[in-house]
Amino acid sequence: MNKAKFVMFIYSLAAILSMVGIGVAVSFIFMAGTDQYDTAGIIGVFACLFAMCLIFVMGFKQKKKFVQAGLL
């Protein structure tokens, strides 16, 4: 596997982890208990959504550079 594909693999892993983070944060919202979990869950969902969007933007920009350079 060349270096360009490895970099894109790392971007895809980061996106998957942020999606998993969204799921964990949503589970905090529906967890029985105090309102502390609700607040942490809502903040976690928005933080992971922001991270996922940022990762996708960076990944697509990097992919465009790799395609223009002929590495992908």
N, C-alpha and C positions, 0 to 999 in steps of 0.2 A: 504494500500500500504506500503510495507516494505521500509526501508531506502535505499536499493540498487536501487530499482525501482525509488524512488524519485530523487536520484542522477543522474540516467540516463535520467530522465525526464528533469532535469535542463540542462544537456548537449544538449538534443535535442532542447530545447527552445533557447539556445545560438546559435546553428547552424542555426535555423530558422531565428533568428534576424540578423545574419551575412548575410544570403541570401537576406533578405529584404534590408539590407544595400547596397548590390551590386546593387539591383534594383534602389534604390534611387540615388546612385552614377551615374549609367548609365543615369538616367533621368537628372542629372545635366549636363552631357556632351551634350545632345541634347536640352538643354534649350536655348532659344534665349537670347542673351545678350553678355556680354563681354567674353574675354578669361579666366577671373577669374573662371567662372563656369566650363570651360573645364578642367583646371588644378585641381580644387578641385574634379571633378568627376573622373578623371584618378587616382589621389592619393587615393580617396575613394574606387575605385574598387580594386586596388591592396591591400589596407589595409584590406578590408573585405575578399578578397580571402585568404590572409595570416591568418587572424583570423579564418576563416572557416576551413582551413587545420589544424591549430593548435587545434581547438576544436575537430575535427574528430579524430586526433591522440590521444589526451588525452582521449576521450571517448572510443575509441577501447581498449586502454591500461587498462582503468578502468574496462571495461566490461570483459576483460580477467581475471583480478584479481577477480572480483565478481564470475565469472563462476568457477574458480579454488577453491574459498572458498565455493562454493555451495550455494551462495545467489541468483543466477538467474537461 
